[in-house]
Amino acid sequence: MLSTRRCGFVGSIVLILVAAVAGMIAACTCDSVRFHWTVSGTVADRPVPDAVPWEVATPEAEGMDPVGLEAAIAELDSIRSLNSLLIVRHGKLVVEKYFNGQDASRSYEIASVSKSILSTLVGIAIDRGHVSGVFATLQELLPDAFAGLEPRKQRITLRDMMTMQAGLIWEPVPPLDLVSMQHVVADVAGLPITYGNAGRFNYSTGLPHLASAAISRATGMSTCEFAWRVLFESLGIAPEVWGRDAEGVHTGGWFMYFTPRELARFGLLYLQGGEWQGEQLVPADWVRSSLSKQVVFDPYSGYGYWWWISSYWDPQTFETYEIPSARGGGGQAIFLVPELDLVMVTTSDHAYQGTSIRFDAERFLTDVVIPAVQAGS
């Protein structure tokens, strides 16, 4: 039975709004039991940690050599930018470490990791018949926004957007500036388009916002409510904060807050092919397509449906691992290593983005975590 809980402005119960965008960013409960307090800074506090239990094991019990792994993790205490490191192997939580005063009860603004969550919602919307498919055009999905625009824009498809090949010229906009615009959907639709950009990768945070608007229109409910009904409730997660623009559209590519454990559950869902506790939450073919290189940058990297894909060649074993990842600015990341049945999650302080203090999560994965699995096998 579908939940009737709703998302949106929660009034006097939970909100403290950033002054610059007062009234435009809402705490999205999606779970009326949780109360959430902040949209400023990096961390959102909440009264209780996640209630969903994890099966916990030692790294050694799940086939990982603990010696080098534990020594490397101990050295992370000196990295000021790092907030959390979680590793899941064979479905069990084998590493859960928090740094710099953080703990499991805190959630973090996951930045562009939210694009991978939007990709999931698009796949479910297609599977349930709300959207015709990845070749649905923006004219079909958002007729009011794209009526009267040049045909090249009207022909942009969901696949174009999810592979960042829509051709719209995007200049990065600070997230709070973007959410404070009065007409974000129309403004993104009005961006210039060039033949030179069409079919070429051009990273854009505006495109998943169009997808969020399209999901809301197609389903007849907010993107947050749709997410709660078809994904979040079953998975046991809910964004402590989910931004909305001035017209009520939930942000598609940024400004969601989740705990590291919630991110680990989302990663594990994809590692399991979209299945969770016997229920196929995400179509298996959508998971495969999302985690495949729809765009190839070079032999070692590419892009799926709002997922990054890396190919790591191990010089010790001569094996190649495909490593899909959901990544957000400032060091927020979910890494999957399907061949090793492993998920790694990191969250970091946005204040250190672009500095030498930033934690290199992918290097830690390839230089420490993968060798620990190999040594323990």
URGI-V149638 format. One record per pair of residues at least 24 apart in sequence whose ideal C-beta (glycine too) atoms are under 6 Angstrom apart, sorted by sequence separation. I is the first residue (numbers start at 1). J is the second residue. D is the distance in Angstrom with one decimal. If there is no record, write none. Layout:
i | j | d
I | J | D
I | J | D
This chain:
i | j | d
73 | 97 | 5.9
134 | 158 | 5.0
329 | 353 | 5.6
134 | 159 | 4.0
168 | 193 | 5.3
184 | 209 | 5.9
237 | 262 | 4.0
167 | 193 | 4.8
224 | 250 | 5.0
5 | 32 | 5.4
62 | 89 | 4.1
223 | 250 | 4.3
331 | 358 | 5.7
62 | 90 | 5.1
185 | 213 | 4.9
237 | 265 | 5.8
331 | 359 | 5.6
333 | 361 | 5.1
62 | 92 | 5.8
167 | 197 | 4.2
235 | 265 | 5.5
335 | 365 | 5.4
167 | 198 | 3.3
62 | 94 | 5.2
291 | 324 | 4.3
340 | 373 | 5.1
165 | 199 | 5.4
170 | 204 | 3.8
57 | 92 | 4.1
59 | 94 | 4.6
170 | 206 | 5.7
213 | 249 | 4.8
55 | 92 | 4.9
56 | 93 | 4.9
57 | 94 | 5.5
164 | 201 | 5.1
212 | 249 | 5.6
164 | 202 | 5.9
212 | 250 | 5.4
54 | 93 | 4.3
164 | 203 | 5.4
145 | 185 | 5.2
153 | 193 | 5.6
212 | 252 | 3.5
145 | 186 | 5.7
152 | 193 | 5.5
166 | 207 | 5.8
211 | 252 | 5.3
235 | 276 | 5.9
119 | 162 | 6.0
146 | 189 | 5.8
209 | 252 | 4.0
145 | 189 | 4.7
208 | 252 | 3.4
209 | 253 | 6.0
208 | 253 | 3.7
161 | 207 | 4.1
234 | 281 | 5.7
205 | 253 | 4.1
205 | 254 | 5.8
161 | 211 | 6.0
231 | 281 | 5.9
312 | 366 | 5.3
49 | 104 | 4.6
49 | 105 | 4.1
184 | 245 | 4.3
43 | 106 | 5.1
44 | 107 | 4.7
179 | 243 | 5.0
182 | 246 | 5.0
271 | 336 | 5.4
179 | 245 | 5.5
267 | 334 | 4.2
267 | 336 | 5.9
263 | 334 | 5.4
142 | 214 | 5.6
271 | 343 | 5.6
141 | 214 | 3.9
268 | 343 | 5.4
267 | 343 | 4.0
175 | 254 | 4.7
264 | 343 | 5.9
175 | 255 | 5.7
264 | 345 | 4.8
263 | 345 | 4.7
260 | 345 | 5.2
131 | 218 | 5.3
260 | 347 | 5.4
130 | 218 | 4.2
122 | 211 | 5.9
130 | 219 | 5.1
118 | 208 | 4.6
125 | 215 | 5.5
115 | 208 | 5.0
118 | 211 | 5.6
121 | 215 | 5.7
201 | 295 | 5.4
121 | 227 | 5.7
124 | 230 | 4.9
163 | 294 | 4.7
163 | 295 | 5.1
107 | 240 | 4.3
118 | 252 | 5.0
115 | 253 | 4.9
114 | 254 | 5.9
112 | 253 | 6.0
114 | 256 | 4.3
111 | 254 | 5.6
162 | 305 | 4.2
162 | 306 | 5.3
110 | 256 | 5.5
109 | 257 | 5.5
110 | 258 | 5.6
107 | 257 | 4.3
107 | 258 | 5.5
107 | 259 | 4.6
21 | 176 | 5.8
24 | 179 | 5.8
24 | 180 | 5.8
127 | 283 | 4.7
21 | 179 | 5.8
21 | 180 | 4.4
123 | 282 | 5.8
123 | 283 | 5.9
120 | 282 | 5.6
123 | 286 | 3.5
119 | 290 | 5.6
86 | 260 | 5.1
84 | 260 | 4.2
88 | 264 | 5.4
86 | 264 | 5.0
88 | 268 | 5.7
52 | 236 | 3.7
119 | 305 | 4.6
119 | 306 | 3.9
116 | 306 | 5.3
115 | 306 | 4.1
116 | 307 | 5.4
30 | 224 | 5.7
46 | 240 | 5.8
28 | 224 | 4.5
44 | 240 | 4.7
44 | 241 | 5.6
30 | 228 | 3.8
30 | 232 | 5.6
39 | 241 | 5.1
36 | 240 | 4.1
31 | 238 | 4.2
30 | 238 | 4.3
50 | 259 | 5.7
116 | 326 | 3.6
28 | 239 | 5.4
50 | 261 | 4.9
44 | 257 | 4.6
113 | 326 | 4.5
27 | 241 | 5.2
28 | 242 | 3.6
7 | 222 | 5.5
113 | 328 | 4.1
112 | 328 | 4.2
7 | 224 | 3.4
111 | 328 | 2.9
7 | 225 | 5.0
25 | 243 | 4.6
26 | 244 | 5.0
110 | 328 | 5.0
111 | 329 | 4.3
6 | 225 | 5.9
113 | 332 | 5.1
111 | 332 | 5.3
24 | 246 | 5.2
110 | 332 | 4.6
2 | 229 | 5.0
3 | 233 | 5.4
108 | 347 | 4.4
90 | 341 | 5.4
89 | 342 | 5.2
88 | 343 | 4.1
87 | 344 | 5.2
86 | 345 | 4.3
85 | 346 | 5.6
84 | 347 | 4.6
83 | 347 | 4.5
83 | 348 | 5.6
82 | 348 | 5.5
81 | 348 | 4.8
81 | 349 | 5.1
81 | 352 | 3.6
81 | 357 | 5.0
80 | 357 | 5.6
81 | 358 | 5.2
82 | 359 | 4.4
81 | 359 | 5.5
79 | 359 | 5.2
72 | 368 | 4.4
69 | 372 | 4.2
68 | 372 | 5.9
42 | 349 | 5.4
65 | 372 | 4.9
42 | 350 | 5.0
64 | 372 | 4.6
64 | 373 | 5.4
65 | 375 | 3.6
65 | 376 | 4.2
64 | 376 | 4.4
63 | 376 | 4.7
63 | 377 | 5.7
